[in-house]
Amino acid sequence: MSLSVHIQHQLGAFQLDAQFEANAGVTAIFGRSGAGKTTLINAVAGLLKPDAGHVRLGTRTLFDAHSFVPAHKRNMGYVFQDARLFPHLTVGQNLDYAARFRPKPRAANHRREIIELMGLEKLLTRAPIDLSGGEKQRVALGRALLSRPEVLLMDEPLAALDSTRKDTILPYLERIKAQTDAPPILYVSHALDEIARLADHIVVLQNGASVLNGPIFDVLSDPDAVPLLGVRQAGAVMMAQVEEHRAQGLSLLKVSAGMLSLPGVHAPVGSTVRLRILAQDVILSRTRPEGLSTANILPVTVRGIKTGIGPGAAIGLQAGTDKLIARIPAPAVQSLQLATGQDCYALINATSVAPASIGR
């Protein structure tokens, strides 16, 4: 099921003009506060009628110059930042409310599958007031999925949670994405760490306009994207296979350019994980260094160089079939004689890759 969106809308002095295509998997809508993320997703949901543009879901037109399908007829699930559970209903009753909107075949089995998927078995008789923030969001996710939506919309679902509770919810979101019958997901967030773990595609909004749009692996590793994503948050995503778990909590991971030794990897041997490597944690050397405390040294080729972003320079790197990005002092570009096509080595400190940056 594909979703085509082009929204033009004026809100006072603010002008939203954004367009993108979303297919299977997770499409992230990223931008700083005030960029227009919530306005955009509300327009997709049918909670506001835009001035112009279109929203098309498969062969159905939900909005254009001639038509506007109201929210309750769009068959979209919406998970808000604050969960919005019915306070007078138990968890089980909140879930059953969604049954009013789903097809009847497989209803009982589907309910059980969602409860197991979201780990809600022990919460069914509890009231929302007795739940933690993370538990509330799991119930809200389960309720949205039980309505069998054609698209799942998520607006900053983890923004109200602290880092510990956020880390407990992310695996559930990864489970949803991994389901073979999972609907396309639009995931709104200003937190790049969440997006790097979950998204397949990213749309970057700036002052109401969609200024970047592409696969997550390409956009996050693009040196030209650094000013839009934020210098401190810039970092690439790469896939790795778990080869071995060693002593002291270290694991050996295979990437296309070589091997990495990292802590905090809890996936079984043979499984594939997603790594977020921050640009500030990548060091470059023209020759292969020896006698270092880190064994994480990958041969790379310079793909592109972005200067003019303060005292640093962003260096796009090709590491086998993967892409990395490094942020180094601007003078180092000249002292290392870096240029597009230049071969060098990327050094990655094992302890710089936090467990929260390792996903499934």
N, C-alpha and C positions, 0 to 999 in steps of 0.2 A: 504494500500500500504506500503510494507516494503522496507527499504533501507539498503543494506549490503555494508560496506565500509572497505577496507584494502588498505592503500596507503603506498608505499615505494618510497621515492624520495630523491635524493642527490642534494643539492644546495650549491656548494662550500664545506665548512667544515661542513655545517649543514645537518643532516640526519633526515628525517621524516619517522617514522614507526608507523602508528596509525591505529587502527581498531575498529569498533563499528557497532552496529545494531540500526537503527532508525525506529520507527513505528509511529502510530498516536500520535498527540500531539507535544510538543516542546522538541527537544533534544538540549541541550546547549553544545557548545564547549567552554570550559573555559581554560584559561591559561594566564600567564603573557606575556608581550610583548616579541616577539621573540620565543615563544613556538612552533609556526608552525600553528596557527589557520587559518590564511588567505590562506596559501599554501594548507592546507587540504581542505578548502571549495572550493577553485579554482579548485582543482583536481576533486572534486565531480561535479562541474559545467561543467567541460570539458574545462576550460580556460588554463589548462596545462596538458600535458600528463605525468603521473608518470612513473618512471622506472619499477615498478612492482606492483602487487597487483590486486585488482578488485573493481569495482563499479557495483552493481546489484540493479535494481529497479523493485521490483516484479519479474516477470519471464524474464525481459529484462536485458541483460548484456550490460552495457554502456562502460565498460573498463575491459580488462584482457590481458593476454599475446598475445591473438590472435585478439583482436578487440579494436577499439576506436571510439565511437560515438561522433561527434563534438558537441560543446555547443548548437548550434541552433537547433539540433535535439533531445535534451534531455528533452524538455518540463519542464524546471525548471525556476521558477521565482527567480530573484536575486535582492535584495535590498542592495545597497552599503551604506557606511558611509556618502557619500556626495550627495546622492539622484540621481544625474546624470540625471536631467530632460532636455528635449530639450529646449534650451533657446528661440528659435524662435517660439515655439508653446505655446498656452494657456494651462491652466490646463486641460480643456476639450479635447483639441487636443492631449495632452500627454496621457490622458486616452484612447482616441480612437485609438492611435497607437497600443495599446495592442490588440485591436479587430482584427487586422490582423492575430493574432496567436491563436485565440480561436475558438472553434466550433460555428457555426451559431445559432443552436437552443437556444432559451431563451436569445439571445444576448442582446436585449433591456432591458428585466427584470433584467438580471445579472448586466448590467451597472448601473441601478438605485439602485439595492441592494448594490453594492459596494460603490457607492457615498454616500448613506445613512449610511452605516456601518462606513465609514471613515470620515463622517461629512464634505463632500466637496461641498455641495450644493451651498454655497455662494462664492466659489473660482473658478468656472468653466471658467469664462471669464478673469481671471487674468493671468498675465505673471509670470513665475517663479521668475524673478528678484524682483517682488513685494511681495513675500511670505517670511514668517519667516522660520527659520530652521525647526521648528516643522511642519509647514504646508507643506514644501517641502517633508519631510519624509512621511507624510500622503498621499500625491499625489503619491510618489514612491511606497508605499505599495499598494495603490489602483491600480496603473498601473500593478504591478506584479500580483495581484490577478485576474485582468481582462484577463490575458493571460491563465487563468485556468491551473496553473502549477500542475504537479503531486507531486512536492516537492517545498517548498518555502525556499530559502537560504537567510539568513540575516547576513551580515558581519558588526558587530559593528554599527548597525543602529542609536544608540543614543549617540555614543561617542562624536560627535561634538556639542551636545546640552548641555546647562547649566541645573542645577538640576530642575529648574522650568519648562522648556520646556520638559525635560525628563519625569517629572511627568504627564504632559498633554498627552504625547504619549502613555505611558504604558497602560492606559485603552483601547486604540484602539487596541493594540496588544492582550490584553486579550479578546476583542471582536472577533478578528480573530480566536483565538484559540477555542473559544466557539462555533463557527459555526459547524454545524453537517457535512458539506461537506468540512471542512478545510483540506488542504493537510498537510502531515507531514512537520514540520518546523525544519530546522537546524539553530540555533541561536548562532552566534559567539560573545563572549563578554569576557572582562576581569573584568567586573563589577558584583560582586556576588549579589548585591542588585537586579539588573535586573533579573538575572537568578533565584533567589529565588522566585520572583514574578511570573515568567512565565513558567519555565521549568518543565517537567515531568521526564526527564532523563538528566543526565549530564555525559559528557566525559571530563576528566581533562588531559590536555597535559602538559608535562614538558620536555623541551629540545628535542622536536620532537616526544616524545613517549607518547602513551595513557596509563597513569599510574593508572587511576581510571575510572570506568565505571559502572553506576548503577542508580536506581531510585533516584530522588532528595531528597526524605525524608530520605533515608538510607545514602546516601553519605554525606550530609551536617551535619548529626547528629553523624557521625563516629569520635571518638576521634583521630584515626590514620590518618584521612584526614586533620587535622588541619594544620600541617606543609606545606601541598600542597596548601591549600586554603588561608592561611594567618591567623595569630593569631588574628588580629584585625577584620577580616571579618568573622571569624568562627561563625556559628549560624545555628540553626535548623529551619525547616519549619513545621508548624502544621496547621490543618484545624479547623475552629471554626464556630459555628452557632450563628447568631445575635439573642439574646433573647429579648433585651430591650434597648431603648435609654433613658438615664437619664439626669438630669440637669448637668450644667457645662461642657457639651460636652462629657460626659463619656457614654460608651455603655457597656452593660453586654453581654459577649460572653460565650457560652457553649463549652467546650472542653471535651475530653473523660475522663480526670482526675478531672474535676471540673469546676469552673467558673472563668473567668477573667474579670476585669473591665479596659477598655482601652479608651483613647481619639482618636479622628480622624477617627472614623469608620462611613463611610457615606453610607454603604449598608443598604437596607431595612430589617426590622425585618423578621426573618425566612430564610434569605439568608445565604449562606455559604461563608466565606472569608478565605483567606490564610494569615497566620501570620509568619513573620520572627522574631525569638527571638535570639538576639545575645548572644553568650556564655558569654561575659563579663558582660551581664546584668542579669545573673542568679546567685543568692546567695543560698548556701546550708546550711541546718540546720539539725542536727540529731533528734531534737525534734520540735514539732509544736510550733512556736513562737507566743507570744501574745503581744498586746499593740504596734503594729507596724503601720506605716502610710500606708502601702500597704495591700490590702486585697487579693492580688494575690499570694496565697499559694497553691501549688499543691503537693499531695503525689507522690513520685517518687521512683524508684528502680535503683540503680547503675548498668549499663550494662557493662561498661568498663572504664579503667583509662589509660591515656596516659601521661607519664612524659618525661622529657628530652627535653622539648621545652622551654628552658629559665627558668625564675623564676616561670612560671605558670604550671599548670597541667590541662588537658582537661578531663572532666568527662562525659561519655555518660550516659544518663538517660532514663528510660522508664516511661512515664507519661500516664497511661491508655493504650490506643492503639497507642498513639503518642510517638515521640522520641524528647528529648531535649538534649542540650549539655551545660555544664557549664565550665567556665574557672576560676579557683581559685588559690591562691598562693600555690605553691608546698608543703610547710610545713603543710598546712591545711589538706592535704590528711592523714597525720599521726595523727595530733591532733584530727581530726574528726573520726579517725579510719575507713576511707572509704575502702570498698572492694566490689568486684563484688557480687551482690545479696543483698547488704545492703539497707534497706529502710531508706528514709530520706524525707526532704521537700525542694522543690524548691520555692524560692521567686523571683517574677518578678515585677520590678518597673513599674507602669503603664505608666509613662512619658518616659520611655526608649524605648518604641515601637513607632517609628515615623510613621506618617500617610503614608509615602512612603513605609513602610514595610508591609502595609496591602493591599492585592490585592484580585482580584476575580478569 
